[in-house]
Amino acid sequence: MFRHVAGFRIFLLVLATVSCAFAQRDLSTLTGTVTDPTGAAIANAKVTLIKTQQL
């Protein structure tokens, strides 16, 4: 009986560890168009994202 409980606890620990590891991945995507004040698209514009707020 103790072996089953210990095995289940190890399984839960591994499951929690794996789910936390996947939570740290960067899988976001940002799309859009950069335009000048007249509304014309700017080709090959470079955009830098800066984290300004802690969630």
Secondary structure, DSSP 8 states (H G I E B T S, - for coil): -HHHHHHHHHHHHHHHHHHHHHHT----------B-TTS-B-TT--------S--
